[in-house]
Amino acid sequence: MKLVPKMTVTGLAALLFTAVLPRAAAAEADVKTERLWKVKCASCHGADGKGKTETGEKLGIPDMTTADWQKKVTDAEAKTAILDGFKRPDKKDGMDGYKEKLEPVQVDALVAHVRSLGK
């Protein structure tokens, strides 16, 4: 019969800390991304990403929650749109780029958030 070594209280605390810390950090990152989405994106794309806002409908912003949109737009394309902006050929107005306003980690978080809208 094989015995499992007893874990010390310190070892158990360290194990629990390392298991809980990444989840807490991820939750904080999610809160920050949600806040960023609301400040920078939701006025046009909607809180839910469906584009059903006054500006979204005026600009013809697509529903990012659909499987079709999620398959059609790559992460690289979404990132480029966030950084450089996006204008449709048939529309006078469009989305301004955030290259000078967002950190790369924020852009990546927004792309991940957009992906989560399709689930």
PDB file as gemmi writes it, atoms N, CA and C in Angstrom:
CRYST1    1.000    1.000    1.000  90.00  90.00  90.00 P 1                      
ATOM      1  N   MET A   1       0.840  -1.164   0.000  1.00  0.00           N  
ATOM      2  CA  MET A   1       0.000   0.000   0.000  1.00  0.00           C  
ATOM      3  C   MET A   1       0.890   1.234   0.000  1.00  0.00           C  
ATOM      4  N   LYS A   2       0.580   2.161  -0.895  1.00  0.00           N  
ATOM      5  CA  LYS A   2       1.372   3.380  -1.039  1.00  0.00           C  
ATOM      6  C   LYS A   2       0.743   4.490  -0.193  1.00  0.00           C  
ATOM      7  N   LEU A   3       1.567   5.141   0.576  1.00  0.00           N  
ATOM      8  CA  LEU A   3       1.077   6.224   1.419  1.00  0.00           C  
ATOM      9  C   LEU A   3       1.302   7.561   0.721  1.00  0.00           C  
ATOM     10  N   VAL A   4       0.326   8.424   0.831  1.00  0.00           N  
ATOM     11  CA  VAL A   4       0.435   9.767   0.285  1.00  0.00           C  
ATOM     12  C   VAL A   4       1.023  10.648   1.376  1.00  0.00           C  
ATOM     13  N   PRO A   5       2.089  11.383   1.071  1.00  0.00           N  
ATOM     14  CA  PRO A   5       2.691  12.216   2.114  1.00  0.00           C  
ATOM     15  C   PRO A   5       1.707  13.273   2.598  1.00  0.00           C  
ATOM     16  N   LYS A   6       1.795  13.548   3.905  1.00  0.00           N  
ATOM     17  CA  LYS A   6       0.934  14.575   4.489  1.00  0.00           C  
ATOM     18  C   LYS A   6       1.403  15.947   4.010  1.00  0.00           C  
ATOM     19  N   MET A   7       0.443  16.795   3.719  1.00  0.00           N  
ATOM     20  CA  MET A   7       0.774  18.136   3.287  1.00  0.00           C  
ATOM     21  C   MET A   7       0.780  19.038   4.512  1.00  0.00           C  
ATOM     22  N   THR A   8       1.750  19.880   4.591  1.00  0.00           N  
ATOM     23  CA  THR A   8       1.815  20.820   5.703  1.00  0.00           C  
ATOM     24  C   THR A   8       0.764  21.897   5.515  1.00  0.00           C  
ATOM     25  N   VAL A   9       0.457  22.575   6.570  1.00  0.00           N  
ATOM     26  CA  VAL A   9      -0.509  23.671   6.496  1.00  0.00           C  
ATOM     27  C   VAL A   9       0.006  24.748   5.545  1.00  0.00           C  
ATOM     28  N   THR A  10       1.294  25.033   5.617  1.00  0.00           N  
ATOM     29  CA  THR A  10       1.895  26.030   4.729  1.00  0.00           C  
ATOM     30  C   THR A  10       1.784  25.592   3.275  1.00  0.00           C  
ATOM     31  N   GLY A  11       2.067  24.318   3.029  1.00  0.00           N  
ATOM     32  CA  GLY A  11       1.974  23.791   1.671  1.00  0.00           C  
ATOM     33  C   GLY A  11       0.554  23.848   1.142  1.00  0.00           C  
ATOM     34  N   LEU A  12      -0.404  23.511   1.995  1.00  0.00           N  
ATOM     35  CA  LEU A  12      -1.803  23.560   1.597  1.00  0.00           C  
ATOM     36  C   LEU A  12      -2.225  24.998   1.304  1.00  0.00           C  
ATOM     37  N   ALA A  13      -1.795  25.925   2.151  1.00  0.00           N  
ATOM     38  CA  ALA A  13      -2.122  27.338   1.932  1.00  0.00           C  
ATOM     39  C   ALA A  13      -1.527  27.826   0.618  1.00  0.00           C  
ATOM     40  N   ALA A  14      -0.284  27.431   0.333  1.00  0.00           N  
ATOM     41  CA  ALA A  14       0.363  27.839  -0.919  1.00  0.00           C  
ATOM     42  C   ALA A  14      -0.385  27.271  -2.119  1.00  0.00           C  
ATOM     43  N   LEU A  15      -0.801  26.017  -2.015  1.00  0.00           N  
ATOM     44  CA  LEU A  15      -1.548  25.375  -3.098  1.00  0.00           C  
ATOM     45  C   LEU A  15      -2.868  26.101  -3.346  1.00  0.00           C  
ATOM     46  N   LEU A  16      -3.592  26.389  -2.286  1.00  0.00           N  
ATOM     47  CA  LEU A  16      -4.865  27.100  -2.429  1.00  0.00           C  
ATOM     48  C   LEU A  16      -4.660  28.506  -2.988  1.00  0.00           C  
ATOM     49  N   PHE A  17      -3.622  29.187  -2.532  1.00  0.00           N  
ATOM     50  CA  PHE A  17      -3.327  30.538  -3.003  1.00  0.00           C  
ATOM     51  C   PHE A  17      -3.054  30.536  -4.503  1.00  0.00           C  
ATOM     52  N   THR A  18      -2.249  29.597  -4.971  1.00  0.00           N  
ATOM     53  CA  THR A  18      -1.927  29.550  -6.404  1.00  0.00           C  
ATOM     54  C   THR A  18      -3.122  29.112  -7.239  1.00  0.00           C  
ATOM     55  N   ALA A  19      -4.033  28.370  -6.641  1.00  0.00           N  
ATOM     56  CA  ALA A  19      -5.224  27.953  -7.374  1.00  0.00           C  
ATOM     57  C   ALA A  19      -6.246  29.085  -7.469  1.00  0.00           C  
ATOM     58  N   VAL A  20      -6.342  29.892  -6.430  1.00  0.00           N  
ATOM     59  CA  VAL A  20      -7.335  30.959  -6.376  1.00  0.00           C  
ATOM     60  C   VAL A  20      -6.835  32.237  -7.034  1.00  0.00           C  
ATOM     61  N   LEU A  21      -5.568  32.554  -6.921  1.00  0.00           N  
ATOM     62  CA  LEU A  21      -5.018  33.798  -7.439  1.00  0.00           C  
ATOM     63  C   LEU A  21      -5.261  33.987  -8.937  1.00  0.00           C  
ATOM     64  N   PRO A  22      -4.983  32.989  -9.785  1.00  0.00           N  
ATOM     65  CA  PRO A  22      -5.241  33.213 -11.219  1.00  0.00           C  
ATOM     66  C   PRO A  22      -6.712  33.502 -11.513  1.00  0.00           C  
ATOM     67  N   ARG A  23      -7.617  32.858 -10.785  1.00  0.00           N  
ATOM     68  CA  ARG A  23      -9.043  33.125 -11.007  1.00  0.00           C  
ATOM     69  C   ARG A  23      -9.410  34.537 -10.587  1.00  0.00           C  
ATOM     70  N   ALA A  24      -8.845  34.996  -9.483  1.00  0.00           N  
ATOM     71  CA  ALA A  24      -9.116  36.358  -9.025  1.00  0.00           C  
ATOM     72  C   ALA A  24      -8.558  37.371 -10.030  1.00  0.00           C  
ATOM     73  N   ALA A  25      -7.363  37.118 -10.527  1.00  0.00           N  
ATOM     74  CA  ALA A  25      -6.766  38.011 -11.522  1.00  0.00           C  
ATOM     75  C   ALA A  25      -7.591  38.010 -12.805  1.00  0.00           C  
ATOM     76  N   ALA A  26      -8.057  36.841 -13.219  1.00  0.00           N  
ATOM     77  CA  ALA A  26      -8.884  36.744 -14.427  1.00  0.00           C  
ATOM     78  C   ALA A  26     -10.202  37.486 -14.238  1.00  0.00           C  
ATOM     79  N   ALA A  27     -10.796  37.367 -13.050  1.00  0.00           N  
ATOM     80  CA  ALA A  27     -12.052  38.070 -12.778  1.00  0.00           C  
ATOM     81  C   ALA A  27     -11.839  39.579 -12.827  1.00  0.00           C  
ATOM     82  N   GLU A  28     -10.723  40.052 -12.261  1.00  0.00           N  
ATOM     83  CA  GLU A  28     -10.404  41.478 -12.299  1.00  0.00           C  
ATOM     84  C   GLU A  28     -10.184  41.937 -13.742  1.00  0.00           C  
ATOM     85  N   ALA A  29      -9.499  41.116 -14.538  1.00  0.00           N  
ATOM     86  CA  ALA A  29      -9.283  41.449 -15.951  1.00  0.00           C  
ATOM     87  C   ALA A  29     -10.615  41.515 -16.684  1.00  0.00           C  
ATOM     88  N   ASP A  30     -11.529  40.594 -16.387  1.00  0.00           N  
ATOM     89  CA  ASP A  30     -12.845  40.608 -17.017  1.00  0.00           C  
ATOM     90  C   ASP A  30     -13.614  41.881 -16.676  1.00  0.00           C  
ATOM     91  N   VAL A  31     -13.535  42.300 -15.423  1.00  0.00           N  
ATOM     92  CA  VAL A  31     -14.215  43.524 -14.996  1.00  0.00           C  
ATOM     93  C   VAL A  31     -13.629  44.729 -15.734  1.00  0.00           C  
ATOM     94  N   LYS A  32     -12.319  44.780 -15.840  1.00  0.00           N  
ATOM     95  CA  LYS A  32     -11.673  45.892 -16.545  1.00  0.00           C  
ATOM     96  C   LYS A  32     -12.043  45.891 -18.023  1.00  0.00           C  
ATOM     97  N   THR A  33     -12.094  44.711 -18.631  1.00  0.00           N  
ATOM     98  CA  THR A  33     -12.458  44.612 -20.050  1.00  0.00           C  
ATOM     99  C   THR A  33     -13.909  45.027 -20.259  1.00  0.00           C  
ATOM    100  N   GLU A  34     -14.789  44.589 -19.375  1.00  0.00           N  
ATOM    101  CA  GLU A  34     -16.199  45.001 -19.466  1.00  0.00           C  
ATOM    102  C   GLU A  34     -16.323  46.523 -19.391  1.00  0.00           C  
ATOM    103  N   ARG A  35     -15.592  47.126 -18.459  1.00  0.00           N  
ATOM    104  CA  ARG A  35     -15.608  48.577 -18.299  1.00  0.00           C  
ATOM    105  C   ARG A  35     -15.076  49.256 -19.559  1.00  0.00           C  
ATOM    106  N   LEU A  36     -13.991  48.721 -20.106  1.00  0.00           N  
ATOM    107  CA  LEU A  36     -13.399  49.266 -21.328  1.00  0.00           C  
ATOM    108  C   LEU A  36     -14.385  49.155 -22.491  1.00  0.00           C  
ATOM    109  N   TRP A  37     -15.051  48.013 -22.610  1.00  0.00           N  
ATOM    110  CA  TRP A  37     -16.060  47.806 -23.653  1.00  0.00           C  
ATOM    111  C   TRP A  37     -17.168  48.850 -23.538  1.00  0.00           C  
ATOM    112  N   LYS A  38     -17.646  49.051 -22.317  1.00  0.00           N  
ATOM    113  CA  LYS A  38     -18.734  50.014 -22.113  1.00  0.00           C  
ATOM    114  C   LYS A  38     -18.311  51.433 -22.473  1.00  0.00           C  
ATOM    115  N   VAL A  39     -17.075  51.799 -22.145  1.00  0.00           N  
ATOM    116  CA  VAL A  39     -16.590  53.160 -22.395  1.00  0.00           C  
ATOM    117  C   VAL A  39     -16.260  53.389 -23.867  1.00  0.00           C  
ATOM    118  N   LYS A  40     -15.604  52.438 -24.505  1.00  0.00           N  
ATOM    119  CA  LYS A  40     -15.086  52.650 -25.861  1.00  0.00           C  
ATOM    120  C   LYS A  40     -15.968  52.072 -26.973  1.00  0.00           C  
ATOM    121  N   CYS A  41     -16.743  51.047 -26.685  1.00  0.00           N  
ATOM    122  CA  CYS A  41     -17.372  50.281 -27.766  1.00  0.00           C  
ATOM    123  C   CYS A  41     -18.910  50.233 -27.737  1.00  0.00           C  
ATOM    124  N   ALA A  42     -19.480  50.167 -26.544  1.00  0.00           N  
ATOM    125  CA  ALA A  42     -20.905  49.883 -26.409  1.00  0.00           C  
ATOM    126  C   ALA A  42     -21.815  50.950 -27.007  1.00  0.00           C  
ATOM    127  N   SER A  43     -21.360  52.202 -27.081  1.00  0.00           N  
ATOM    128  CA  SER A  43     -22.244  53.236 -27.624  1.00  0.00           C  
ATOM    129  C   SER A  43     -22.613  52.959 -29.081  1.00  0.00           C  
ATOM    130  N   CYS A  44     -21.754  52.273 -29.797  1.00  0.00           N  
ATOM    131  CA  CYS A  44     -22.051  51.915 -31.188  1.00  0.00           C  
ATOM    132  C   CYS A  44     -22.413  50.434 -31.330  1.00  0.00           C  
ATOM    133  N   HIS A  45     -21.613  49.566 -30.720  1.00  0.00           N  
ATOM    134  CA  HIS A  45     -21.795  48.122 -30.875  1.00  0.00           C  
ATOM    135  C   HIS A  45     -22.845  47.546 -29.935  1.00  0.00           C  
ATOM    136  N   GLY A  46     -23.261  48.324 -28.937  1.00  0.00           N  
ATOM    137  CA  GLY A  46     -24.213  47.837 -27.941  1.00  0.00           C  
ATOM    138  C   GLY A  46     -23.499  47.068 -26.848  1.00  0.00           C  
ATOM    139  N   ALA A  47     -24.080  47.063 -25.663  1.00  0.00           N  
ATOM    140  CA  ALA A  47     -23.497  46.335 -24.539  1.00  0.00           C  
ATOM    141  C   ALA A  47     -23.382  44.853 -24.854  1.00  0.00           C  
ATOM    142  N   ASP A  48     -24.295  44.354 -25.683  1.00  0.00           N  
ATOM    143  CA  ASP A  48     -24.328  42.930 -26.022  1.00  0.00           C  
ATOM    144  C   ASP A  48     -23.638  42.603 -27.341  1.00  0.00           C  
ATOM    145  N   GLY A  49     -23.117  43.620 -28.050  1.00  0.00           N  
ATOM    146  CA  GLY A  49     -22.414  43.387 -29.316  1.00  0.00           C  
ATOM    147  C   GLY A  49     -23.305  43.210 -30.523  1.00  0.00           C  
ATOM    148  N   LYS A  50     -24.601  43.464 -30.371  1.00  0.00           N  
ATOM    149  CA  LYS A  50     -25.528  43.244 -31.481  1.00  0.00           C  
ATOM    150  C   LYS A  50     -25.652  44.444 -32.415  1.00  0.00           C  
ATOM    151  N   GLY A  51     -25.068  45.579 -32.022  1.00  0.00           N  
ATOM    152  CA  GLY A  51     -25.092  46.759 -32.885  1.00  0.00           C  
ATOM    153  C   GLY A  51     -26.439  47.438 -32.961  1.00  0.00           C  
ATOM    154  N   LYS A  52     -27.331  47.134 -32.052  1.00  0.00           N  
ATOM    155  CA  LYS A  52     -28.692  47.698 -32.071  1.00  0.00           C  
ATOM    156  C   LYS A  52     -28.752  48.993 -31.263  1.00  0.00           C  
ATOM    157  N   THR A  53     -27.895  49.915 -31.648  1.00  0.00           N  
ATOM    158  CA  THR A  53     -27.913  51.250 -31.061  1.00  0.00           C  
ATOM    159  C   THR A  53     -28.243  52.231 -32.172  1.00  0.00           C  
ATOM    160  N   GLU A  54     -28.515  53.456 -31.818  1.00  0.00           N  
ATOM    161  CA  GLU A  54     -28.820  54.462 -32.857  1.00  0.00           C  
ATOM    162  C   GLU A  54     -27.640  54.578 -33.829  1.00  0.00           C  
ATOM    163  N   THR A  55     -26.442  54.718 -33.294  1.00  0.00           N  
ATOM    164  CA  THR A  55     -25.256  54.836 -34.148  1.00  0.00           C  
ATOM    165  C   THR A  55     -24.991  53.533 -34.884  1.00  0.00           C  
ATOM    166  N   GLY A  56     -25.162  52.423 -34.200  1.00  0.00           N  
ATOM    167  CA  GLY A  56     -24.935  51.123 -34.823  1.00  0.00           C  
ATOM    168  C   GLY A  56     -25.821  50.897 -36.034  1.00  0.00           C  
ATOM    169  N   GLU A  57     -27.068  51.278 -35.907  1.00  0.00           N  
ATOM    170  CA  GLU A  57     -27.987  51.102 -37.030  1.00  0.00           C  
ATOM    171  C   GLU A  57     -27.684  52.097 -38.151  1.00  0.00           C  
ATOM    172  N   LYS A  58     -27.293  53.309 -37.781  1.00  0.00           N  
ATOM    173  CA  LYS A  58     -26.934  54.328 -38.784  1.00  0.00           C  
ATOM    174  C   LYS A  58     -25.728  53.884 -39.614  1.00  0.00           C  
ATOM    175  N   LEU A  59     -24.746  53.275 -38.936  1.00  0.00           N  
ATOM    176  CA  LEU A  59     -23.524  52.847 -39.617  1.00  0.00           C  
ATOM    177  C   LEU A  59     -23.605  51.430 -40.178  1.00  0.00           C  
ATOM    178  N   GLY A  60     -24.683  50.732 -39.912  1.00  0.00           N  
ATOM    179  CA  GLY A  60     -24.820  49.365 -40.405  1.00  0.00           C  
ATOM    180  C   GLY A  60     -23.876  48.387 -39.713  1.00  0.00           C  
ATOM    181  N   ILE A  61     -23.656  48.592 -38.406  1.00  0.00           N  
ATOM    182  CA  ILE A  61     -22.755  47.724 -37.649  1.00  0.00           C  
ATOM    183  C   ILE A  61     -23.383  46.343 -37.537  1.00  0.00           C  
ATOM    184  N   PRO A  62     -22.637  45.312 -37.895  1.00  0.00           N  
ATOM    185  CA  PRO A  62     -23.191  43.959 -37.852  1.00  0.00           C  
ATOM    186  C   PRO A  62     -23.310  43.420 -36.424  1.00  0.00           C  
ATOM    187  N   ASP A  63     -24.117  42.416 -36.280  1.00  0.00           N  
ATOM    188  CA  ASP A  63     -24.301  41.723 -35.014  1.00  0.00           C  
ATOM    189  C   ASP A  63     -23.112  40.787 -34.796  1.00  0.00           C  
ATOM    190  N   MET A  64     -22.265  41.108 -33.839  1.00  0.00           N  
ATOM    191  CA  MET A  64     -21.059  40.318 -33.565  1.00  0.00           C  
ATOM    192  C   MET A  64     -21.357  39.011 -32.845  1.00  0.00           C  
ATOM    193  N   THR A  65     -22.599  38.813 -32.435  1.00  0.00           N  
ATOM    194  CA  THR A  65     -22.937  37.601 -31.687  1.00  0.00           C  
ATOM    195  C   THR A  65     -23.299  36.426 -32.589  1.00  0.00           C  
ATOM    196  N   THR A  66     -23.490  36.688 -33.874  1.00  0.00           N  
ATOM    197  CA  THR A  66     -23.918  35.611 -34.772  1.00  0.00           C  
ATOM    198  C   THR A  66     -22.750  34.691 -35.129  1.00  0.00           C  
ATOM    199  N   ALA A  67     -23.061  33.438 -35.345  1.00  0.00           N  
ATOM    200  CA  ALA A  67     -22.037  32.462 -35.730  1.00  0.00           C  
ATOM    201  C   ALA A  67     -21.388  32.871 -37.046  1.00  0.00           C  
ATOM    202  N   ASP A  68     -22.176  33.420 -37.957  1.00  0.00           N  
ATOM    203  CA  ASP A  68     -21.650  33.838 -39.255  1.00  0.00           C  
ATOM    204  C   ASP A  68     -20.580  34.912 -39.088  1.00  0.00           C  
ATOM    205  N   TRP A  69     -20.872  35.948 -38.291  1.00  0.00           N  
ATOM    206  CA  TRP A  69     -19.889  37.013 -38.079  1.00  0.00           C  
ATOM    207  C   TRP A  69     -18.659  36.468 -37.363  1.00  0.00           C  
ATOM    208  N   GLN A  70     -18.864  35.643 -36.373  1.00  0.00           N  
ATOM    209  CA  GLN A  70     -17.748  35.087 -35.607  1.00  0.00           C  
ATOM    210  C   GLN A  70     -16.813  34.262 -36.501  1.00  0.00           C  
ATOM    211  N   LYS A  71     -17.386  33.539 -37.460  1.00  0.00           N  
ATOM    212  CA  LYS A  71     -16.561  32.743 -38.384  1.00  0.00           C  
ATOM    213  C   LYS A  71     -15.877  33.616 -39.430  1.00  0.00           C  
ATOM    214  N   LYS A  72     -16.576  34.650 -39.878  1.00  0.00           N  
ATOM    215  CA  LYS A  72     -16.084  35.478 -40.979  1.00  0.00           C  
ATOM    216  C   LYS A  72     -14.930  36.394 -40.570  1.00  0.00           C  
ATOM    217  N   VAL A  73     -14.969  36.938 -39.377  1.00  0.00           N  
ATOM    218  CA  VAL A  73     -13.974  37.912 -38.924  1.00  0.00           C  
ATOM    219  C   VAL A  73     -12.926  37.214 -38.057  1.00  0.00           C  
ATOM    220  N   THR A  74     -11.680  37.299 -38.496  1.00  0.00           N  
ATOM    221  CA  THR A  74     -10.594  36.676 -37.736  1.00  0.00           C  
ATOM    222  C   THR A  74     -10.183  37.583 -36.572  1.00  0.00           C  
ATOM    223  N   ASP A  75      -9.452  37.003 -35.624  1.00  0.00           N  
ATOM    224  CA  ASP A  75      -8.928  37.802 -34.511  1.00  0.00           C  
ATOM    225  C   ASP A  75      -8.021  38.916 -35.037  1.00  0.00           C  
ATOM    226  N   ALA A  76      -7.209  38.601 -36.033  1.00  0.00           N  
ATOM    227  CA  ALA A  76      -6.300  39.597 -36.602  1.00  0.00           C  
ATOM    228  C   ALA A  76      -7.088  40.751 -37.230  1.00  0.00           C  
ATOM    229  N   GLU A  77      -8.174  40.444 -37.916  1.00  0.00           N  
ATOM    230  CA  GLU A  77      -9.006  41.490 -38.518  1.00  0.00           C  
ATOM    231  C   GLU A  77      -9.676  42.346 -37.447  1.00  0.00           C  
ATOM    232  N   ALA A  78     -10.152  41.718 -36.386  1.00  0.00           N  
ATOM    233  CA  ALA A  78     -10.776  42.459 -35.291  1.00  0.00           C  
ATOM    234  C   ALA A  78      -9.749  43.383 -34.634  1.00  0.00           C  
ATOM    235  N   LYS A  79      -8.549  42.859 -34.427  1.00  0.00           N  
ATOM    236  CA  LYS A  79      -7.481  43.657 -33.817  1.00  0.00           C  
ATOM    237  C   LYS A  79      -7.119  44.849 -34.712  1.00  0.00           C  
ATOM    238  N   THR A  80      -7.015  44.626 -36.000  1.00  0.00           N  
ATOM    239  CA  THR A  80      -6.707  45.710 -36.939  1.00  0.00           C  
ATOM    240  C   THR A  80      -7.803  46.773 -36.911  1.00  0.00           C  
ATOM    241  N   ALA A  81      -9.049  46.349 -36.851  1.00  0.00           N  
ATOM    242  CA  ALA A  81     -10.156  47.310 -36.805  1.00  0.00           C  
ATOM    243  C   ALA A  81     -10.090  48.151 -35.535  1.00  0.00           C  
ATOM    244  N   ILE A  82      -9.765  47.520 -34.415  1.00  0.00           N  
ATOM    245  CA  ILE A  82      -9.653  48.263 -33.155  1.00  0.00           C  
ATOM    246  C   ILE A  82      -8.494  49.254 -33.228  1.00  0.00           C  
ATOM    247  N   LEU A  83      -7.375  48.818 -33.739  1.00  0.00           N  
ATOM    248  CA  LEU A  83      -6.187  49.671 -33.776  1.00  0.00           C  
ATOM    249  C   LEU A  83      -6.276  50.782 -34.823  1.00  0.00           C  
ATOM    250  N   ASP A  84      -6.702  50.419 -36.036  1.00  0.00           N  
ATOM    251  CA  ASP A  84      -6.667  51.355 -37.158  1.00  0.00           C  
ATOM    252  C   ASP A  84      -8.012  52.001 -37.481  1.00  0.00           C  
ATOM    253  N   GLY A  85      -9.077  51.491 -36.893  1.00  0.00           N  
ATOM    254  CA  GLY A  85     -10.407  51.987 -37.215  1.00  0.00           C  
ATOM    255  C   GLY A  85     -10.991  51.226 -38.386  1.00  0.00           C  
ATOM    256  N   PHE A  86     -12.215  51.574 -38.734  1.00  0.00           N  
ATOM    257  CA  PHE A  86     -12.901  50.844 -39.803  1.00  0.00           C  
ATOM    258  C   PHE A  86     -13.940  51.767 -40.432  1.00  0.00           C  
ATOM    259  N   LYS A  87     -13.940  51.788 -41.746  1.00  0.00           N  
ATOM    260  CA  LYS A  87     -14.952  52.560 -42.478  1.00  0.00           C  
ATOM    261  C   LYS A  87     -15.489  51.694 -43.614  1.00  0.00           C  
ATOM    262  N   ARG A  88     -16.776  51.711 -43.758  1.00  0.00           N  
ATOM    263  CA  ARG A  88     -17.396  51.007 -44.875  1.00  0.00           C  
ATOM    264  C   ARG A  88     -17.359  51.926 -46.096  1.00  0.00           C  
ATOM    265  N   PRO A  89     -17.122  51.392 -47.274  1.00  0.00           N  
ATOM    266  CA  PRO A  89     -17.022  52.235 -48.475  1.00  0.00           C  
ATOM    267  C   PRO A  89     -18.273  53.070 -48.741  1.00  0.00           C  
ATOM    268  N   ASP A  90     -19.440  52.564 -48.358  1.00  0.00           N  
ATOM    269  CA  ASP A  90     -20.687  53.276 -48.649  1.00  0.00           C  
ATOM    270  C   ASP A  90     -21.150  54.194 -47.515  1.00  0.00           C  
ATOM    271  N   LYS A  91     -20.313  54.341 -46.464  1.00  0.00           N  
ATOM    272  CA  LYS A  91     -20.680  55.178 -45.321  1.00  0.00           C  
ATOM    273  C   LYS A  91     -19.676  56.310 -45.138  1.00  0.00           C  
ATOM    274  N   LYS A  92     -20.177  57.496 -44.807  1.00  0.00           N  
ATOM    275  CA  LYS A  92     -19.307  58.647 -44.588  1.00  0.00           C  
ATOM    276  C   LYS A  92     -18.543  58.510 -43.264  1.00  0.00           C  
ATOM    277  N   ASP A  93     -19.224  58.055 -42.234  1.00  0.00           N  
ATOM    278  CA  ASP A  93     -18.628  57.925 -40.915  1.00  0.00           C  
ATOM    279  C   ASP A  93     -18.193  56.488 -40.669  1.00  0.00           C  
ATOM    280  N   GLY A  94     -17.362  56.315 -39.662  1.00  0.00           N  
ATOM    281  CA  GLY A  94     -16.911  54.977 -39.301  1.00  0.00           C  
ATOM    282  C   GLY A  94     -16.318  54.969 -37.906  1.00  0.00           C  
ATOM    283  N   MET A  95     -15.572  53.949 -37.639  1.00  0.00           N  
ATOM    284  CA  MET A  95     -14.950  53.781 -36.327  1.00  0.00           C  
ATOM    285  C   MET A  95     -13.537  54.340 -36.358  1.00  0.00           C  
ATOM    286  N   ASP A  96     -13.223  55.192 -35.398  1.00  0.00           N  
ATOM    287  CA  ASP A  96     -11.861  55.696 -35.256  1.00  0.00           C  
ATOM    288  C   ASP A  96     -10.990  54.610 -34.640  1.00  0.00           C  
ATOM    289  N   GLY A  97      -9.717  54.636 -34.972  1.00  0.00           N  
ATOM    290  CA  GLY A  97      -8.775  53.682 -34.411  1.00  0.00           C  
ATOM    291  C   GLY A  97      -8.346  54.060 -32.999  1.00  0.00           C  
ATOM    292  N   TYR A  98      -7.896  53.065 -32.262  1.00  0.00           N  
ATOM    293  CA  TYR A  98      -7.469  53.262 -30.875  1.00  0.00           C  
ATOM    294  C   TYR A  98      -5.988  52.957 -30.680  1.00  0.00           C  
ATOM    295  N   LYS A  99      -5.232  52.987 -31.766  1.00  0.00           N  
ATOM    296  CA  LYS A  99      -3.804  52.658 -31.709  1.00  0.00           C  
ATOM    297  C   LYS A  99      -3.068  53.486 -30.666  1.00  0.00           C  
ATOM    298  N   GLU A 100      -3.380  54.740 -30.581  1.00  0.00           N  
ATOM    299  CA  GLU A 100      -2.693  55.644 -29.651  1.00  0.00           C  
ATOM    300  C   GLU A 100      -3.348  55.686 -28.276  1.00  0.00           C  
ATOM    301  N   LYS A 101      -4.483  55.010 -28.126  1.00  0.00           N  
ATOM    302  CA  LYS A 101      -5.248  55.135 -26.883  1.00  0.00           C  
ATOM    303  C   LYS A 101      -5.296  53.858 -26.047  1.00  0.00           C  
ATOM    304  N   LEU A 102      -5.006  52.721 -26.658  1.00  0.00           N  
ATOM    305  CA  LEU A 102      -5.095  51.448 -25.935  1.00  0.00           C  
ATOM    306  C   LEU A 102      -3.758  50.721 -25.921  1.00  0.00           C  
ATOM    307  N   GLU A 103      -3.510  50.025 -24.838  1.00  0.00           N  
ATOM    308  CA  GLU A 103      -2.330  49.171 -24.725  1.00  0.00           C  
ATOM    309  C   GLU A 103      -2.606  47.863 -25.464  1.00  0.00           C  
ATOM    310  N   PRO A 104      -1.555  47.179 -25.956  1.00  0.00           N  
ATOM    311  CA  PRO A 104      -1.768  45.912 -26.652  1.00  0.00           C  
ATOM    312  C   PRO A 104      -2.579  44.896 -25.844  1.00  0.00           C  
ATOM    313  N   VAL A 105      -2.350  44.839 -24.544  1.00  0.00           N  
ATOM    314  CA  VAL A 105      -3.087  43.886 -23.704  1.00  0.00           C  
ATOM    315  C   VAL A 105      -4.585  44.236 -23.672  1.00  0.00           C  
ATOM    316  N   GLN A 106      -4.916  45.522 -23.747  1.00  0.00           N  
ATOM    317  CA  GLN A 106      -6.319  45.933 -23.785  1.00  0.00           C  
ATOM    318  C   GLN A 106      -6.967  45.535 -25.106  1.00  0.00           C  
ATOM    319  N   VAL A 107      -6.230  45.677 -26.185  1.00  0.00           N  
ATOM    320  CA  VAL A 107      -6.752  45.291 -27.501  1.00  0.00           C  
ATOM    321  C   VAL A 107      -7.013  43.787 -27.527  1.00  0.00           C  
ATOM    322  N   ASP A 108      -6.060  43.013 -27.032  1.00  0.00           N  
ATOM    323  CA  ASP A 108      -6.237  41.560 -26.977  1.00  0.00           C  
ATOM    324  C   ASP A 108      -7.443  41.186 -26.114  1.00  0.00           C  
ATOM    325  N   ALA A 109      -7.623  41.894 -25.004  1.00  0.00           N  
ATOM    326  CA  ALA A 109      -8.763  41.621 -24.126  1.00  0.00           C  
ATOM    327  C   ALA A 109     -10.079  41.947 -24.829  1.00  0.00           C  
ATOM    328  N   LEU A 110     -10.101  43.035 -25.603  1.00  0.00           N  
ATOM    329  CA  LEU A 110     -11.318  43.378 -26.339  1.00  0.00           C  
ATOM    330  C   LEU A 110     -11.632  42.336 -27.411  1.00  0.00           C  
ATOM    331  N   VAL A 111     -10.605  41.844 -28.095  1.00  0.00           N  
ATOM    332  CA  VAL A 111     -10.834  40.787 -29.098  1.00  0.00           C  
ATOM    333  C   VAL A 111     -11.406  39.548 -28.409  1.00  0.00           C  
ATOM    334  N   ALA A 112     -10.849  39.175 -27.267  1.00  0.00           N  
ATOM    335  CA  ALA A 112     -11.369  38.021 -26.516  1.00  0.00           C  
ATOM    336  C   ALA A 112     -12.809  38.285 -26.079  1.00  0.00           C  
ATOM    337  N   HIS A 113     -13.105  39.516 -25.678  1.00  0.00           N  
ATOM    338  CA  HIS A 113     -14.462  39.861 -25.274  1.00  0.00           C  
ATOM    339  C   HIS A 113     -15.429  39.714 -26.453  1.00  0.00           C  
ATOM    340  N   VAL A 114     -15.016  40.200 -27.603  1.00  0.00           N  
ATOM    341  CA  VAL A 114     -15.855  40.071 -28.803  1.00  0.00           C  
ATOM    342  C   VAL A 114     -16.122  38.595 -29.098  1.00  0.00           C  
ATOM    343  N   ARG A 115     -15.118  37.763 -28.942  1.00  0.00           N  
ATOM    344  CA  ARG A 115     -15.297  36.319 -29.154  1.00  0.00           C  
ATOM    345  C   ARG A 115     -16.287  35.741 -28.138  1.00  0.00           C  
ATOM    346  N   SER A 116     -16.252  36.234 -26.914  1.00  0.00           N  
ATOM    347  CA  SER A 116     -17.155  35.714 -25.891  1.00  0.00           C  
ATOM    348  C   SER A 116     -18.615  36.087 -26.179  1.00  0.00           C  
ATOM    349  N   LEU A 117     -18.833  37.124 -26.965  1.00  0.00           N  
ATOM    350  CA  LEU A 117     -20.197  37.534 -27.292  1.00  0.00           C  
ATOM    351  C   LEU A 117     -20.902  36.508 -28.165  1.00  0.00           C  
ATOM    352  N   GLY A 118     -20.139  35.711 -28.872  1.00  0.00           N  
ATOM    353  CA  GLY A 118     -20.726  34.713 -29.762  1.00  0.00           C  
ATOM    354  C   GLY A 118     -21.071  33.411 -29.087  1.00  0.00           C  
ATOM    355  N   LYS A 119     -20.858  33.325 -27.792  1.00  0.00           N  
ATOM    356  CA  LYS A 119     -21.134  32.057 -27.074  1.00  0.00           C  
ATOM    357  C   LYS A 119     -22.456  32.089 -26.366  1.00  0.00           C  
TER     358      LYS A 119                                                      
END                                                                             
